[in-house]
Amino acid sequence: MKKAKLLMLALAAAACSPAEGNSKGAEPAGERAKSDKVAPKARATRVEIATINPSDAMLDLILPGEVVGSKTAMLASPRGGFVENVYVEIGDKVKSGQALATVDRSTAEVRLQQAKIQLDQATTDYEAIQRAGNSVAKTRRDGARFTKENAEAMYRLAEIEAQRSVVRAPFPGVVADRRVERGEVLMPGGAVARVVRIDPIHVNLSVADRDVVNVTKGMKVRVTTDARSGVFDGVIERVNPAASLNTRTFEVLVEVPNEDAGLRPGMIATVRAKIPVAGDDISIPQYVLVTRLDGNGVFVEQDGVAKWRDVELGGIVRGQVLVKSGINVGDRVVVTGHRELADGDRLLVGREGRCCKNGQVVFGDE
């Protein structure tokens, strides 16, 4: 029994001990040394690149607007009174200074006549006292002078009231509204008619802050409407320097010649303008830019390797960013896969395009 146990222990020890020479779990010394000398190959990152072309960055503005009169006036009678005559109808063309209606004209003319009589009497008395010289007391001379000056003022007041009893057009235009009829009695300040100037006519726009910085007075635009075929040439007449407190947009007025009255107040219009914004700068899509804590830049492909370039930025126009320095025309910029790169990484170029057309990278015949 004792011998059997000793034999089993001996067999177990032999099974666990390595065999002479090469065992299954051992690596030859020569093979191990050879594997230590082989370095792992650097992996290349698959990317897409675009060659920088001279910039044609354009801001293509398409804005809805409303056609409005270049001038609008609601005309009224200051003193009110009896409406004696109305000379115009809605739609009539009027000239500057043309009479539209008379309100209490007869009464105003009578007051003017009374004021003229009083002025003539005061003037006659004053001149007689002046001829008398020092024989008339100074207080009487002063009183005559005050009476004459007061009569002059009253005559001037009656003259103004007589002029304002005739409601006249302040500028050439058309009658857009008529509020009175002959025989009515108006309260002071009662509206008589509304006159609108339609040549030239205006298109009123509301422009967002991101676009208004590129809009300037005198800029040429094109105007279209659904109500009438054709394209109208216009010019930006005014850009409000402050945004509306309600809409946070900036009012822009476009002036359009309108000799045939084809554009009418109230129409909905579309204004288009192509504005070059790059100048001497290079424009690239905003997504190509890589932002780091220490600055902004892009990766440029050189001999199959990614090279980091710091860039100086200009403005941002919609999805395009303007680059003042850091890249040049002809540089091959990484546009896809660039966010996983580090300076010096090897590149595997999948596609090559050109930058840019309408702010986008173009590949092939796109």
Phi, psi and omega per residue, in radians:
M1 nan -0.765 3.117
K2 -1.099 -0.693 -3.124
K3 -1.198 -0.644 3.132
A4 -1.110 -0.706 3.108
K5 -1.116 -0.746 -3.135
L6 -1.109 -0.649 3.140
L7 -1.167 -0.685 3.132
M8 -1.153 -0.707 3.094
L9 -1.106 -0.666 -3.127
A10 -1.175 -0.728 3.126
L11 -1.136 -0.693 3.128
A12 -1.131 -0.721 3.122
A13 -1.115 -0.658 3.130
A14 -1.164 -0.640 3.134
A15 -1.186 -0.600 -3.093
C16 -1.444 -0.382 -3.083
S17 -1.415 2.472 3.138
P18 -1.165 2.571 3.105
A19 -1.366 2.805 3.114
E20 -1.181 2.559 -3.126
G21 1.466 -2.540 -3.121
N22 -1.475 2.198 3.004
S23 -1.706 2.991 -3.123
K24 -1.131 -0.649 -3.050
G25 -1.594 0.060 -3.073
A26 -1.823 2.565 3.125
E27 -1.899 2.312 3.126
P28 -1.053 2.546 -3.099
A29 -1.059 -0.653 -3.119
G30 -1.173 -0.738 3.132
E31 -1.141 -0.679 -3.140
R32 -1.118 -0.718 3.130
A33 -1.146 -0.639 -3.131
K34 -1.184 -0.706 -3.135
S35 -1.189 -0.517 3.122
D36 -1.169 -0.415 -3.083
K37 -1.504 -0.242 -3.096
V38 -1.556 2.033 3.133
A39 -1.519 2.545 3.104
P40 -1.157 2.432 -3.141
K41 -1.269 2.453 3.106
A42 -1.259 2.324 3.131
R43 -1.451 2.493 3.093
A44 -1.665 2.493 3.118
T45 -1.626 2.254 -3.134
R46 -1.330 2.206 -3.071
V47 -2.435 2.982 2.955
E48 -2.123 2.485 -3.094
I49 -2.201 2.827 3.096
A50 -2.459 2.383 3.110
T51 -1.472 2.292 -3.105
I52 -1.307 2.172 3.060
N53 -1.842 2.880 3.038
P54 -0.950 2.429 -2.980
S55 -1.307 2.421 3.009
D56 -2.183 0.594 -3.065
A57 -1.038 2.138 3.132
M58 -2.215 2.472 2.998
L59 -1.687 1.924 -3.118
D60 -1.661 1.670 -3.100
L61 -1.525 2.237 3.016
I62 -2.250 1.915 -2.997
L63 -2.219 2.356 3.035
P64 -1.382 2.586 3.138
G65 -2.634 3.072 3.125
E66 -2.139 2.341 3.100
V67 -1.326 2.240 3.125
V68 -2.357 2.772 3.075
G69 -1.154 2.535 3.105
S70 -1.196 -0.419 3.000
K71 -2.525 2.497 3.095
T72 -2.414 2.342 3.127
A73 -2.420 2.208 2.982
M74 -1.633 1.933 -3.020
L75 -1.622 2.460 -3.049
A76 -2.462 2.962 3.077
S77 -1.750 2.052 -3.082
P78 -1.044 -0.781 -3.074
R79 -1.654 -0.257 -3.072
G80 1.256 -2.895 3.123
G81 2.116 -2.852 -3.065
F82 -1.349 2.236 3.117
V83 -1.417 1.894 -3.062
E84 -1.490 -0.698 -3.107
N85 -2.606 2.560 2.971
V86 -2.232 2.122 -2.961
Y87 -1.769 -0.111 -3.010
V88 -2.246 2.809 3.035
E89 -2.114 2.853 3.091
I90 -1.074 2.311 -3.132
G91 1.695 -0.217 3.128
D92 -1.181 2.436 3.000
K93 -1.454 2.431 -3.117
V94 -2.281 2.691 3.087
K95 -1.723 2.859 3.090
S96 -1.110 2.235 3.137
G97 1.539 -0.067 -3.114
Q98 -1.217 2.418 3.137
A99 -1.280 2.279 3.102
L100 -1.789 -0.620 -3.120
A101 -2.857 2.799 3.006
T102 -2.129 2.359 -3.107
V103 -2.216 2.016 -3.135
D104 0.950 0.681 -3.117
R105 -1.141 -0.729 -3.107
S106 -1.072 -0.774 3.130
T107 -1.112 -0.709 -3.137
A108 -1.123 -0.649 3.133
E109 -1.195 -0.629 3.089
V110 -1.144 -0.753 3.107
R111 -1.086 -0.655 3.115
L112 -1.149 -0.703 3.114
Q113 -1.118 -0.734 3.096
Q114 -1.077 -0.758 -3.140
A115 -1.119 -0.605 3.133
K116 -1.192 -0.698 3.119
I117 -1.099 -0.791 3.135
Q118 -1.113 -0.651 3.120
L119 -1.185 -0.732 3.124
D120 -1.095 -0.737 3.138
Q121 -1.120 -0.768 -3.124
A122 -1.152 -0.627 -3.141
T123 -1.192 -0.727 3.126
T124 -1.093 -0.787 3.140
D125 -1.114 -0.740 -3.108
Y126 -1.116 -0.765 -3.111
E127 -1.165 -0.642 3.115
A128 -1.124 -0.756 -3.139
I129 -1.178 -0.619 3.109
Q130 -1.140 -0.657 3.126
R131 -1.185 -0.518 -3.140
A132 -1.218 -0.384 3.072
G133 1.189 -2.463 -3.042
N134 -1.286 -0.085 3.101
S135 -1.233 -0.260 3.103
V136 -1.824 2.402 -3.113
A137 -1.030 2.600 -3.108
K138 -1.067 -0.678 -3.129
T139 -1.091 -0.619 3.115
R140 -1.241 -0.684 3.100
R141 -1.079 -0.775 3.129
D142 -1.113 -0.687 3.128
G143 -1.105 -0.693 3.115
A144 -1.140 -0.668 3.122
R145 -1.154 -0.757 3.138
F146 -1.107 -0.696 3.134
T147 -1.110 -0.721 3.121
K148 -1.132 -0.782 -3.131
E149 -1.111 -0.667 3.108
N150 -1.151 -0.687 3.117
A151 -1.147 -0.652 3.084
E152 -1.088 -0.739 3.136
A153 -1.151 -0.716 -3.138
M154 -1.156 -0.635 3.099
Y155 -1.154 -0.725 3.136
R156 -1.114 -0.700 3.112
L157 -1.100 -0.765 3.126
A158 -1.140 -0.616 3.131
E159 -1.136 -0.736 3.116
I160 -1.115 -0.771 3.138
E161 -1.092 -0.654 3.113
A162 -1.149 -0.700 3.109
Q163 -1.117 -0.714 -3.074
R164 -1.392 -0.142 3.056
S165 -1.285 -0.242 3.029
V166 -1.802 2.056 3.131
V167 -1.502 2.104 -3.053
R168 -2.103 2.705 3.094
A169 -1.278 2.241 -3.128
P170 -1.396 -0.240 -3.133
F171 -2.769 2.836 3.103
P172 -1.207 2.490 -3.133
G173 3.097 -2.702 3.102
V174 -2.214 2.675 3.098
V175 -1.421 1.974 -3.115
A176 -1.635 -0.328 -3.119
D177 -2.738 2.472 3.082
R178 -2.222 2.148 -2.977
R179 -1.810 -0.187 -3.012
V180 -2.271 2.839 3.012
E181 -2.226 2.744 3.116
R182 -1.065 2.322 3.123
G183 1.751 -0.222 3.097
E184 -1.303 2.805 3.056
V185 -2.020 2.129 -3.092
L186 -1.666 2.532 2.940
M187 -1.301 2.772 3.058
P188 -0.965 2.285 -3.118
G189 1.447 0.157 -3.118
G190 -1.163 2.383 -3.098
A191 -1.227 2.471 3.140
V192 -1.949 -0.914 -3.095
A193 -2.800 2.781 3.067
R194 -2.037 2.245 -3.138
V195 -1.989 2.357 -3.121
V196 -2.178 2.334 3.050
R197 -1.568 2.169 -3.071
I198 -2.043 0.047 3.054
D199 -2.436 1.839 -0.002
P200 -1.286 2.913 3.117
I201 -2.030 2.826 -3.111
H202 -2.014 2.638 2.945
V203 -2.020 2.146 -3.085
N204 -1.628 2.154 -3.117
L205 -2.045 2.648 2.971
S206 -2.026 1.967 -2.987
V207 -1.944 2.331 3.140
A208 -1.230 2.796 -3.072
D209 -1.119 -0.526 -3.120
R210 -1.219 -0.348 -3.115
D211 -1.834 -0.493 -3.018
V212 -1.150 -0.422 3.140
V213 -1.149 -0.334 -3.140
N214 -1.770 0.066 -3.114
V215 -1.820 2.244 -3.108
T216 -2.303 2.707 3.094
K217 -1.088 2.387 -3.140
G218 1.629 -0.132 -3.132
M219 -1.207 2.397 -3.125
K220 -1.495 2.429 3.141
V221 -2.399 3.000 3.097
R222 -2.154 2.416 -3.032
V223 -2.125 2.339 3.049
T224 -2.297 2.744 3.073
T225 -2.403 2.688 3.043
D226 -1.301 -0.393 -3.072
A227 -1.350 -0.367 -3.088
R228 -2.553 2.393 3.135
S229 -1.310 2.823 3.119
G230 1.796 2.895 -3.135
V231 -2.065 2.326 -3.131
F232 -1.913 2.331 3.088
D233 -1.466 2.327 3.140
G234 -2.356 2.968 3.131
V235 -2.330 2.407 3.090
I236 -1.218 2.067 -3.057
E237 -1.606 -0.615 -3.087
R238 -2.681 2.451 3.041
V239 -2.143 2.019 -3.129
N240 -1.141 2.223 -3.088
P241 -1.280 -0.218 -3.114
A242 -2.207 2.503 -3.133
A243 -1.336 2.715 3.035
S244 -1.156 2.377 3.140
L245 -1.206 -0.386 -3.116
N246 -1.524 -0.790 -3.036
T247 -1.793 -0.260 -3.089
R248 1.062 0.490 3.044
T249 -2.064 2.869 -3.079
F250 -1.834 2.303 3.119
E251 -1.367 2.247 3.098
V252 -2.206 2.305 3.127
L253 -1.906 2.261 3.087
V254 -1.894 2.248 3.130
E255 -1.719 2.294 -3.084
V256 -2.276 2.218 3.020
P257 -1.040 2.454 -3.021
N258 -2.566 0.950 -3.048
E259 -1.085 -0.656 -3.102
D260 -1.582 0.124 3.106
A261 1.030 0.530 3.122
G262 -1.225 -0.546 3.061
L263 -1.674 2.303 -3.063
R264 -2.213 2.547 3.137
P265 -0.963 2.354 -3.132
G266 1.806 -0.313 3.092
M267 -1.168 2.637 3.030
I268 -1.641 2.288 -3.081
A269 -2.196 2.803 3.031
T270 -2.111 2.231 -3.122
V271 -1.922 2.275 3.140
R272 -2.118 2.440 3.097
A273 -2.586 2.317 3.034
K274 -1.826 2.060 -3.018
I275 -2.070 2.010 3.045
P276 -1.210 2.310 -3.038
V277 -2.158 -0.219 -3.027
A278 -1.434 -0.657 -3.057
G279 1.123 -2.220 3.115
D280 -1.533 -0.051 -3.118
D281 -1.395 2.875 3.036
I282 -1.761 2.393 3.125
S283 -1.903 2.422 3.075
I284 -2.362 2.701 3.051
P285 -1.043 2.510 -3.071
Q286 -1.078 -0.530 -3.104
Y287 -1.236 -0.273 3.116
V288 -1.293 -0.449 -3.085
L289 -1.223 2.399 3.066
V290 -1.894 2.152 -3.102
T291 -1.799 2.200 3.101
R292 -2.131 2.963 3.119
L293 -1.108 -0.550 -3.085
D294 -1.679 0.105 3.084
G295 2.540 -3.061 -3.132
N296 -1.916 2.658 3.121
G297 -2.985 -3.064 3.086
V298 -2.410 2.884 3.033
F299 -1.804 2.311 3.124
V300 -1.983 2.372 3.122
E301 -1.452 2.182 3.074
Q302 -2.381 2.004 3.123
D303 0.939 0.709 3.082
G304 1.363 0.190 -3.095
V305 -2.190 2.514 3.107
A306 -1.413 2.217 3.111
K307 -2.089 2.228 -3.124
W308 -1.349 2.380 3.074
R309 -2.216 2.131 2.968
D310 -1.268 2.464 -3.128
V311 -2.224 2.624 3.023
E312 -1.788 2.157 -3.024
L313 -1.649 2.614 2.968
G314 -1.797 -2.332 -3.123
G315 -1.505 3.053 3.072
I316 -2.060 2.208 -3.136
V317 -2.133 1.849 -3.063
R318 0.918 -2.103 -3.104
G319 -1.604 0.160 -3.106
Q320 -1.923 2.524 3.075
V321 -2.076 2.380 -3.119
L322 -1.607 2.303 -3.106
V323 -1.945 2.082 -3.129
K324 -1.411 -0.653 -3.134
S325 -2.734 2.790 3.120
G326 2.093 -0.558 3.045
I327 -2.336 2.736 -3.079
N328 -2.292 2.888 3.051
V329 -1.039 2.314 -3.113
G330 1.746 -0.293 3.087
D331 -1.151 2.537 3.135
R332 -1.779 1.746 -3.023
V333 -1.659 2.390 3.090
V334 -1.327 2.161 -3.076
V335 -1.978 -0.279 3.080
T336 -2.372 2.337 -3.094
G337 1.507 0.076 -3.039
H338 -1.312 -0.354 -3.089
R339 -1.361 -0.218 3.086
E340 -1.729 0.075 -3.028
L341 -1.579 2.751 2.935
A342 -2.273 2.720 -3.111
D343 -1.011 2.210 3.134
G344 1.697 -0.104 3.119
D345 -1.136 2.501 3.061
R346 -1.325 2.564 -3.059
L347 -2.082 2.452 2.986
L348 -2.005 1.852 -3.017
V349 -1.428 2.079 3.125
G350 -1.520 -0.786 3.132
R351 -2.446 2.638 3.074
E352 -2.177 2.346 3.124
G353 -2.345 -2.818 3.126
R354 -2.358 2.629 -3.075
C355 -2.187 2.148 0.070
C356 -2.578 2.894 3.054
K357 -2.219 2.109 -3.072
N358 0.931 0.640 3.058
G359 1.407 0.135 -3.115
Q360 -2.215 2.622 3.048
V361 -1.227 2.395 -3.111
V362 -1.999 2.247 3.100
F363 -1.955 2.419 3.089
G364 1.097 -2.291 -3.099
D365 -1.702 0.312 -3.124
E366 -1.050 nan nan
